[in-house]
Amino acid sequence: MMGKAGRYIAGILVMAWLLFAAGTAYAFDLPLTLPGAREANVQKELPLVLPGTSAVSVRETRQGSVLYDTALKALPEKDAPETGTVWVGDVLDVYSLNVNGEWDAVMTVDGVMAYIPASALSLTAPTMQAADSLDPLLTDGGEGGYPGLVYNDGKYPRLLAEAKKYIGYPYVWGGSTPETSFDCSGFVCWALNETGLAEVGRTDAQGLHDLSTEISKEEARPGDLVFFQGTYDTPNTVTHVAIYIGNGYMLHAGKPIGYSSMETDYWQAHFYAFGRLI
């Protein structure tokens, strides 16, 4: 006869077989990786055990905010059929990044996988640093982040897409190309010239100001320029320039190139004007 221990083990084996036969595979879900996509830790499976229940699988999905109105595609291709439209400010679940190098895979509210241009989706927000930082040129972080509101203008996404390529590059005095890296005016001049949005040549912060039309804070929109004075010793009035990205943030050649809040005491004390070129 089978002892108590043997019956106990047999019972466990029978239960395991029944669960398997019933298709219970909660702990075996795998992350979704699409062909041509790099893994981006955008989702992971976690076993969840609630009191009085069996283990089930819970999917943690990263979310992204839509930067401008755009069409979703059925496939990660420019000429693929459209499956719908998303609007600036919409939030989507993101499953894979850089599919075919240009598209992010997202899940629509209808539960359908679709594709959005990578340039139209913000995945992370900056990690803010203290307003009383010892070095005001230190940027706030957020390599792929977008902390501000978006002005729905076709020109601005082009400018942002170009400028974001250089996030993380070091600040280099006099630098004006990706090969040398950039200083503040070199960075802005490059982004404007490279996208063809404005032909400004290579000038300094004062020169960019003189080419711009000053506007009020209330008029300022993402893609406008923001100017500062007195950040270093020079005869020029304007000494620093950045690309305004909305909601009190700028993208500029700090240390390194990246996002910074304009609301710190330092930048508020040195603020000069907003200007519009495009």
KOLGU-98430 format. One record per residue (C-alpha): residue in three letters; residue number from 1; x, y, z. Coordinates in Angstrom, 3 decimals. Example, Ala and Ser with C-alpha at 12.3 -4.5 7.8 and 13.67 -1.06 7.14 Angstrom:
# KOLGU-98430
PT   rest    nr          u          v          w
PT    ala     1     12.300     -4.500      7.800
PT    ser     2     13.670     -1.060      7.140
END
This chain:
# KOLGU-98430
PT   rest    nr          u          v          w
PT    met     1      0.000      0.000      0.000
PT    met     2      1.098      3.548     -0.673
PT    gly     3      2.065      5.498      2.423
PT    lys     4      0.828      8.959      3.330
PT    ala     5      3.901     10.601      1.801
PT    gly     6      3.425      8.640     -1.432
PT    arg     7     -0.249      9.562     -1.675
PT    tyr     8      0.611     13.209     -1.031
PT    ile     9      3.211     13.277     -3.817
PT    ala    10      0.869     11.460     -6.196
PT    gly    11     -1.846     14.001     -5.454
PT    ile    12      0.487     16.883     -6.320
PT    leu    13      1.474     15.199     -9.583
PT    val    14     -2.160     14.614    -10.551
PT    met    15     -3.060     18.228     -9.765
PT    ala    16     -0.145     19.493    -11.847
PT    trp    17     -1.218     17.306    -14.775
PT    leu    18     -4.822     18.541    -14.563
PT    leu    19     -3.726     22.187    -14.522
PT    phe    20     -1.465     21.620    -17.498
PT    ala    21     -4.185     19.783    -19.420
PT    ala    22     -6.624     22.630    -18.729
PT    gly    23     -4.259     25.031    -20.397
PT    thr    24     -3.319     26.923    -17.236
PT    ala    25     -0.072     28.595    -18.286
PT    tyr    26     -0.321     31.814    -16.356
PT    ala    27      3.294     31.936    -15.348
PT    phe    28      4.597     31.220    -18.833
PT    asp    29      3.524     34.321    -20.780
PT    leu    30      6.421     35.756    -22.749
PT    pro    31      7.155     39.410    -23.586
PT    leu    32      6.184     40.392    -27.093
PT    thr    33      9.082     41.152    -29.419
PT    leu    34      8.170     42.138    -32.955
PT    pro    35     10.315     41.275    -35.997
PT    gly    36     12.866     43.993    -36.645
PT    ala    37     12.387     45.579    -33.218
PT    arg    38     14.964     45.955    -30.510
PT    glu    39     13.932     44.954    -27.034
PT    ala    40     13.350     48.054    -24.948
PT    asn    41     12.125     46.727    -21.614
PT    val    42      8.772     48.249    -22.468
PT    gln    43      6.891     45.367    -20.871
PT    lys    44      7.433     42.424    -18.587
PT    glu    45      5.366     39.611    -17.129
PT    leu    46      4.946     39.369    -13.374
PT    pro    47      3.161     36.574    -11.482
PT    leu    48      0.465     38.018     -9.242
PT    val    49     -0.920     36.031     -6.321
PT    leu    50     -3.957     37.400     -4.532
PT    pro    51     -5.245     35.940     -1.257
PT    gly    52     -7.336     32.855     -2.001
PT    thr    53     -6.444     32.770     -5.710
PT    ser    54     -4.001     31.014     -7.998
PT    ala    55     -1.067     32.755     -9.696
PT    val    56     -2.047     34.800    -12.722
PT    ser    57      0.066     36.849    -15.102
PT    val    58      0.020     40.647    -15.090
PT    arg    59      1.541     42.657    -17.921
PT    glu    60      3.351     45.870    -17.080
PT    thr    61      3.249     48.038    -20.176
PT    arg    62      5.124     51.251    -20.740
PT    gln    63      3.079     54.213    -21.947
PT    gly    64      3.848     57.049    -24.330
PT    ser    65      2.290     60.428    -25.035
PT    val    66      1.473     61.495    -28.592
PT    leu    67      3.427     64.622    -29.582
PT    tyr    68      1.336     65.684    -32.576
PT    asp    69     -1.742     64.578    -34.498
PT    thr    70     -0.858     61.657    -36.748
PT    ala    71     -2.266     58.553    -38.420
PT    leu    72     -1.691     55.044    -37.113
PT    lys    73     -0.553     52.410    -39.605
PT    ala    74     -1.485     48.744    -39.884
PT    leu    75      2.156     47.863    -40.645
PT    pro    76      5.452     49.599    -39.836
PT    glu    77      5.663     51.092    -43.317
PT    lys    78      5.012     54.569    -44.678
PT    asp    79      2.592     53.350    -47.359
PT    ala    80      0.723     50.911    -45.129
PT    pro    81     -3.052     51.332    -44.685
PT    glu    82     -4.155     53.704    -41.945
PT    thr    83     -6.026     52.218    -38.990
PT    gly    84     -7.044     55.452    -37.316
PT    thr    85     -5.797     58.774    -36.003
PT    val    86     -4.339     59.780    -32.651
PT    trp    87     -4.228     63.296    -31.329
PT    val    88     -1.672     65.358    -29.448
PT    gly    89     -1.770     64.444    -25.772
PT    asp    90     -3.251     60.957    -26.269
PT    val    91     -1.606     58.257    -24.142
PT    leu    92     -0.894     54.842    -25.704
PT    asp    93      0.430     51.512    -24.422
PT    val    94      3.791     50.870    -26.103
PT    tyr    95      4.971     47.340    -26.923
PT    ser    96      8.099     47.646    -29.078
PT    leu    97     10.419     50.430    -30.175
PT    asn    98     12.100     51.232    -33.478
PT    val    99     10.358     48.600    -35.559
PT    asn   100     12.054     48.847    -38.971
PT    gly   101     13.994     51.732    -37.445
PT    glu   102     11.191     54.302    -37.629
PT    trp   103      8.057     52.995    -35.920
PT    asp   104      6.828     52.181    -32.429
PT    ala   105      4.249     49.442    -31.913
PT    val   106      1.277     50.537    -29.808
PT    met   107     -2.046     49.095    -28.698
PT    thr   108     -5.157     51.068    -29.614
PT    val   109     -8.178     51.491    -27.342
PT    asp   110     -9.851     48.814    -29.474
PT    gly   111     -7.149     46.305    -28.590
PT    val   112     -5.537     46.360    -32.044
PT    met   113     -1.766     46.527    -32.584
PT    ala   114     -0.798     49.499    -34.735
PT    tyr   115      2.278     51.531    -35.570
PT    ile   116      3.091     55.178    -34.951
PT    pro   117      6.123     57.163    -36.167
PT    ala   118      8.735     57.052    -33.428
PT    ser   119      9.161     60.821    -33.694
PT    ala   120      5.501     61.263    -32.710
PT    leu   121      5.730     59.450    -29.390
PT    ser   122      7.316     60.468    -26.092
PT    leu   123      8.223     57.587    -23.808
PT    thr   124      9.757     59.174    -20.732
PT    ala   125      9.820     62.433    -18.856
PT    pro   126     12.931     64.067    -17.421
PT    thr   127     14.153     63.418    -13.947
PT    met   128     14.132     66.842    -12.369
PT    gln   129     17.094     68.125    -10.424
PT    ala   130     16.947     70.565     -7.545
PT    ala   131     16.353     74.188     -8.508
PT    asp   132     19.340     75.308     -6.452
PT    ser   133     21.870     73.188     -8.358
PT    leu   134     25.400     74.497     -8.037
PT    asp   135     25.862     74.391    -11.806
PT    pro   136     22.905     75.986    -13.643
PT    leu   137     24.014     74.514    -16.972
PT    leu   138     23.423     70.983    -15.739
PT    thr   139     20.493     69.570    -17.658
PT    asp   140     17.617     67.778    -16.010
PT    gly   141     17.971     64.448    -17.796
PT    gly   142     15.405     62.551    -19.816
PT    glu   143     17.172     61.207    -22.890
PT    gly   144     13.985     60.386    -24.750
PT    gly   145     11.760     62.580    -22.692
PT    tyr   146      9.376     65.344    -23.526
PT    pro   147      8.119     67.325    -20.560
PT    gly   148      6.096     70.039    -22.249
PT    leu   149      2.988     70.674    -24.254
PT    val   150      3.193     70.441    -28.021
PT    tyr   151      2.222     73.011    -30.594
PT    asn   152      0.684     71.063    -33.468
PT    asp   153      2.724     72.521    -36.290
PT    gly   154      4.473     70.371    -38.872
PT    lys   155      7.656     72.427    -38.576
PT    tyr   156      8.164     71.897    -34.883
PT    pro   157      8.362     68.059    -34.885
PT    arg   158     11.109     68.298    -37.530
PT    leu   159     13.081     70.714    -35.373
PT    leu   160     12.609     68.591    -32.260
PT    ala   161     13.536     65.373    -34.061
PT    glu   162     16.833     66.886    -35.220
PT    ala   163     17.668     68.517    -31.904
PT    lys   164     16.938     65.341    -29.917
PT    lys   165     19.604     63.440    -31.862
PT    tyr   166     22.258     65.217    -29.819
PT    ile   167     20.852     64.786    -26.321
PT    gly   168     23.718     63.601    -24.170
PT    tyr   169     26.433     65.270    -26.279
PT    pro   170     28.886     67.309    -24.177
PT    tyr   171     28.947     71.102    -24.108
PT    val   172     31.938     72.316    -26.158
PT    trp   173     32.743     76.007    -26.347
PT    gly   174     32.646     77.103    -29.989
PT    gly   175     31.336     73.715    -31.164
PT    ser   176     28.948     73.824    -34.098
PT    thr   177     28.745     70.319    -35.637
PT    pro   178     28.066     66.789    -34.380
PT    glu   179     31.760     66.010    -34.958
PT    thr   180     32.883     68.737    -32.552
PT    ser   181     29.738     68.733    -30.403
PT    phe   182     28.079     72.071    -29.647
PT    asp   183     27.865     75.172    -27.567
PT    cys   184     24.470     76.792    -27.046
PT    ser   185     24.290     78.804    -30.264
PT    gly   186     26.053     76.162    -32.342
PT    phe   187     23.418     73.636    -31.279
PT    val   188     20.475     75.879    -32.190
PT    cys   189     22.043     77.021    -35.462
PT    trp   190     22.700     73.427    -36.504
PT    ala   191     19.142     72.302    -35.764
PT    leu   192     17.630     75.217    -37.685
PT    asn   193     19.954     74.954    -40.674
PT    glu   194     19.885     71.161    -40.908
PT    thr   195     16.091     71.022    -41.012
PT    gly   196     15.889     73.941    -43.451
PT    leu   197     13.496     75.771    -41.148
PT    ala   198     15.697     78.855    -41.047
PT    glu   199     18.984     79.731    -42.715
PT    val   200     20.901     81.364    -39.893
PT    gly   201     24.459     80.344    -40.750
PT    arg   202     26.767     80.145    -37.755
PT    thr   203     26.140     82.947    -35.341
PT    asp   204     26.121     83.402    -31.577
PT    ala   205     23.234     83.812    -29.145
PT    gln   206     23.139     87.562    -29.740
PT    gly   207     23.051     86.999    -33.494
PT    leu   208     20.139     84.570    -33.212
PT    his   209     18.294     87.095    -31.087
PT    asp   210     18.862     89.827    -33.655
PT    leu   211     17.443     87.567    -36.385
PT    ser   212     14.332     86.852    -34.314
PT    thr   213     11.183     88.781    -33.558
PT    glu   214     10.674     89.179    -29.823
PT    ile   215      7.394     87.785    -28.532
PT    ser   216      5.732     87.654    -25.127
PT    lys   217      5.688     84.658    -22.839
PT    glu   218      1.993     84.234    -23.587
PT    glu   219      2.712     84.082    -27.329
PT    ala   220      5.624     81.633    -27.035
PT    arg   221      5.119     78.203    -28.588
PT    pro   222      7.322     75.093    -28.800
PT    gly   223      9.897     75.711    -31.511
PT    asp   224     10.426     79.353    -30.555
PT    leu   225     13.754     80.430    -29.087
PT    val   226     14.412     81.615    -25.567
PT    phe   227     17.261     83.993    -24.733
PT    phe   228     19.185     84.711    -21.539
PT    gln   229     21.574     87.450    -20.466
PT    gly   230     24.525     87.721    -18.121
PT    thr   231     25.425     84.038    -18.001
PT    tyr   232     29.079     84.833    -18.663
PT    asp   233     31.275     87.883    -19.145
PT    thr   234     30.860     89.326    -22.656
PT    pro   235     29.983     92.694    -24.222
PT    asn   236     26.858     91.112    -25.740
PT    thr   237     23.541     91.492    -24.004
PT    val   238     22.324     88.001    -24.959
PT    thr   239     24.633     85.232    -23.789
PT    his   240     22.632     81.977    -23.959
PT    val   241     19.987     80.556    -26.303
PT    ala   242     17.743     77.506    -26.164
PT    ile   243     14.853     75.905    -28.041
PT    tyr   244     11.594     76.371    -26.151
PT    ile   245      9.609     73.149    -25.874
PT    gly   246      6.645     74.322    -23.831
PT    asn   247      5.384     74.184    -20.283
PT    gly   248      8.389     76.033    -18.916
PT    tyr   249     11.043     73.736    -20.394
PT    met   250     13.822     74.212    -22.917
PT    leu   251     16.170     71.969    -24.894
PT    his   252     19.670     73.445    -24.975
PT    ala   253     23.384     72.822    -24.937
PT    gly   254     23.815     72.416    -21.230
PT    lys   255     26.094     69.926    -19.532
PT    pro   256     25.278     67.778    -21.423
PT    ile   257     22.816     68.735    -24.170
PT    gly   258     19.373     68.023    -22.788
PT    tyr   259     16.209     69.357    -21.220
PT    ser   260     16.126     71.936    -18.435
PT    ser   261     13.418     73.746    -16.564
PT    met   262     13.318     77.508    -17.082
PT    glu   263     11.610     77.900    -13.703
PT    thr   264     14.766     77.637    -11.584
PT    asp   265     15.921     80.738     -9.765
PT    tyr   266     19.020     80.945    -11.949
PT    trp   267     17.282     80.902    -15.324
PT    gln   268     14.517     83.209    -14.111
PT    ala   269     17.131     85.724    -12.958
PT    his   270     18.884     85.632    -16.352
PT    phe   271     15.837     85.420    -18.617
PT    tyr   272     15.894     88.009    -21.404
PT    ala   273     13.213     87.293    -24.047
PT    phe   274     11.412     84.820    -26.250
PT    gly   275     12.018     85.085    -29.996
PT    arg   276     10.432     83.619    -33.103
PT    leu   277     12.238     82.575    -36.272
PT    ile   278      9.963     79.912    -37.776
END
